[in-house]
Amino acid sequence: MMGNGDLERGTATKNRNQSYPQTYYAAGGGRVYDMEYSDSQWTSWLVPMIVVANVAMFVVIMFVNNCPKNHDGLQGDCVVKFLGRLSFQPLRENPLFGPSSSTLEKLGALEWNKIVHQNQAWRLITCIWLHAGVIHLLANMLSLVFIGIRLEQQFGFIRVGLVYLLSGIGGSILSSLFIQRSISVGASGALFGLLGAMLSELLTNWTIYTNKAAALFTLVVIIAINLAVGILPHVDNFAHIGGFLSGFLLGFIILIRPQFGWLEQRNRPAETRLKSKYTLYQYVFWIVATILLIVGFTVGLVMLFKGENGNDKCSWCHYLSCVPTSRWSCNN
């Protein structure tokens, strides 16, 4: 995210008749757990399109930024000058090799004042497609590829697309409630939503996986490390938390799978067939998650458009996004 000149958060076609064991991958690209479950696999095209869209949007951002013409020279010279109007702002202003904060603000960065007082709610969505610099963009897109492609192959583009978009909006809402003096950009909230969905998908489909404990431990460690990074200054951890919680609840709702053996029971004798497609705990998770998601989004949007400050309701919550030390302050 960028505020007051500073940076924050910064091929085969689907064959429905083909059945084979599925393999799940975590953010690092390594195998996490195997599924004892036969299902068709989707071709991933949405996630690559999102990556292309984000890269194309960053090129547009830099074109509009036009550092050689618009920078004031007080912070130094433009970086990589041979790129012309695509060159980056001076590193003192933007160490992530990107545009100025004013350019990001112009193109749709998340800004509380404009959302609440200027009826620009669309910024809750547009900020997801903006990035503060090349480093910011690469980090998010690599994470998206490692996480998103496997999820899309497992569950299809509609469900993964919903998790990505709604988690991004959820992250934007929570960020706007707690960070009101800076602007914020990035797909981090949406990416944390995919991580949250991976966790809830494992929990709700627990019976169809092997190596469950190892899978759960791996995911929890990955999520904890990423959230811990968010307590550093200039990182919008509220977007991470809001996206994670949204994706976690969405995973219980739209990534639910039939219990093990349901699809194969047509070959069993009638007296041995499963009576229910889903287990009782899956239904409980679905109901509770649906209620919490609706209530959470409703309360968050009402508080946001009423202009309330989340820090007034929670005096210690600011520590979730930045913990002051002797090396840095969280006030600026």
N, C-alpha and C positions, 0 to 999 in steps of 0.2 A: 504494500500500500504506500501511497505517497501523500504526504501532507506537509504544507509549509516548506516545500522544497526537499523533504525527506521521503525516504522510501519505506513502505511497509510491505506486507506480504509478497511485502513482496510475495489353394483355391479350387476348392471343389464346391459345387453348389450343394445346397442343403438337400439331403435325401431322407425323407420322412420314413422310409422303410428300412434304413440302415440303423443297426443298434450296435453299440460298443461302449466299453467302460470310459467314463469321463475322467479327466484329470484337472485338478484345480491348481492355479498358480497365485502366489502372493505378489506383493508390490515389487519384490526384488527379482521376480522372474523365476525363482526356484520352485520345485514342486512342494506343495504343502500337504495335500492329502488326496487320496484316491476315493472315488465314489463307487460303491457297490450298487450301481444303478445303470440301467440301459436307457438311453434316450438319444434322439437325433441331435445333431450339432448344426448350429446356424453359421452362415458365413458372416464374418465381421466386416461391415462396411461403414457403419455409423461412426464408430470411434476414429477410424482413419479420416473420415470427412470432418469430424470435429477438430482433429489436429490440423488439417489443411486450412480450415476456416480460421483457426486461431493464428496460424502463421500468416495467412493472407491479411487478417485484420491488423497484425503487428506491422506489416509492410505499409498498410494504409496509415496507421498511426505515425510512423516515421516520415512518411511523405507529407502528411499534414503538419507535422512538427517543424520540419524544414529548419534545422539548427543553424546553418550558415546565415540565414536571413533573420531569424527571430531571437537568437540568444543575445544577451546584453554584454557578454564578454567579461563580466565581473568574476565569474567562477572559472575562467580559463577558456581554452579553445575547444571547438567541437572535436569529437573523437572519430577516428577513421574518416578523415576529410575526403578521401577519394570517392566515397559513396555519394558525395554531393548533398542533396537535400535529404537523403536517407541517413546521413551521419548522425552520431549520437551526441547527446548533451555532454558537457564537460563532466568528468568523473566526480568532481567535488559536488556537483549538483545531483547526479544520478550515477552511482557506482555500479549499477546493474546493466549499463550500456543500453540506454533507452531514451525516451522522450522526456519533456518537461512535465511537471505536474499540471500546468495550465492546459497543455494539450490533452492529457488524459481527462481532465475535468470537462473540457469542451466536447469530447467524444463519448461521454457517458459514464464516467467514474462514479462510484457510490459516494454521495454527499448528502448528509442528513438535511441540511438546510434546504437544498433544492427539492428533495423528495417531499418534505413536510410542508414547506411554505410556498413552493413554486409548482406544485402538482406534477412533479416529474418522477412518478413511481416507476416508470420504465427503466430507471437507473438500477433498480433491483435486479434486472436481467442483463442489461448491457454491460455492467461492470464485470460480469463473468467472462466476457469475451475480450477483455482488455488486459494487457500485461505491462508491467513497469519497465521491463528491459529484456534483453536477450537471455540473460541468466535465468530470470524469472520464468520466461516462456519455455526454455529448454527443460528446466526442472519439472514444471507442471506437465508438459507434453510427454516427457519420458515416463512419468508416473502414470499418466493416463493410458499410454500404450500398454504398460505392464499390467495394470489393473483392469482396464476397460475391455481389452480385446477378449480376454478369457471369459469375463462375465457376459459379454455380448454373444460369444459362441455358445454359452450355456443357456442363456435365457432370451436371446433375441434382441433386436434393436429397440422395440417399443418399450419394453420394461426397463432396459438399461438407460435408454434415453430419458424416460420419466424420472428415474432415480437421479440421473445427472442434473437435469434441469431443476427439479423441485429441491434437491439438496443445495444447489447453487443459490436458489432464491431463499431457502431457509437460512443459509449462511449470511446472505446479504441483510436479511431482516435483523438477525441478532447483532451483526456488526453495526448496523445503523442505530440500534438502541443503545449501544455502549460506547461507540466511537463517533463523536459528533463534531469534532473540531478538525478532522482530517478527511482526506479522500481515500478510497480503497478500490483496488482493482485485482483481478486474478480469478483463476478457475479453482483455487484451492478448496473453497467450500464444496464445490461439486465433486472434487476428487476425494475429499474426506467422506462425502456421502457414499461414494462407491465402496470405500473401506468399511464404513458402517454397515452397508448392505451386505458385504461379504460376511461380516461377523453375525448378523442376525440370520442370514441365510443358512449359515452353518448350524446355528442353534435351533432354528425351526425345522430343519431337515436333518436333524441329528441322527436319526435311525438309519439313514441310507449311506453313511460315511464310515470308512475305516480310519484308523489313526486319528481319532477325534481329539484326544487330549493334546497331541502334538500340534494339530491344526489350530486348536483354540489358543494354545500358548503362543504359537508363532504370530497369529493375527493380533493378539493382545499386545505383544511386545512391539510389533510394527506400529500399531496405533499409538501406544504410549510414547514411543520415541518421537513420532511426528508431532504429537500434541505438546510434548516437552519442548521441542524446538520453538513452539509458538510463544513461549514466555520471554523470548528475546525481544529487545526493542525493535520497533519498525516492522513487526510481524503481527498481522491481524488474526490472533488466535480465536477471536469471537466468530469470525467467518468459518474457521476450521471446526469449532465446536458446534455451531449451528448447522453446518453441512453434515457433520458426522451424526448428530442426533436425528436429523431429518432422514438421512439414508438408512440409519439403523432401524427406524420405525417402518420405513417403506419396504425394507427387506422382508419383514414379517408379513407384509400385506401382499406384495406382488411377486416375490421370489419363492413362494411356497411350492413344494413339490409333493406329489402323492407319496404315501408311505411305501416302503420297500415291498415289492411284489405285487402292487396293485395293477400295473400295466400287463403283467404276465399271467394274471389269474384266470384269463379266458381259457387257458390250457389246463386248468385244475378242475377237479370234480366240484360240483356245486356246493357240497357240504364243507369244503375246505377253503372256499373263497373268502376274502376279506370283506367285512360288512361295510366298512367306512373307507372312503378314499383318503381322508386325512385323519390324523390322530386327534384326540381330545385336546392335547396341549397345543397343537397347531391352531386349532380353532380359537383357543383362549388367547394365544399370542396375536392372532389376526384381529380379534375384537378389541383387545386392549390397545394395540398399536394404532388401530384406526381412530379410536377415540382420542388418544394422546396427540396424534398428528393433527387432527382437525382442531382440537382445543389449542394446541401450541401455535399453529399458524394464525388462528383467529385472534388469540390474545396478543401475539406479537404484532400483527398488522394494526389492531386497534390501538395499542400503545404507541406504535410508530406514528400513525397519522394523527394521533392526539398530541404529538410533539413531546411525549414523555422521555425522560432520560433514565435508562436502565440502571445507571449507577446510583440514582436516588432510591431505588428499590432494593439494591444490593450493594452495600458499602464496601464489600471486600472483593467483589467480582472483577475489579480492574486488575487484580493480581493474576487472573487467569490468562491475561494477554501480555502482561509485562511485569516482571519482578525486578525492582530497582536494586542495584548493587553499587559498590564503590567505583565501578568502571563505567556505569551509565545511569542516566536518570530516565524515568518514564513520563515525566511531565511535559517534555518537549515533543 
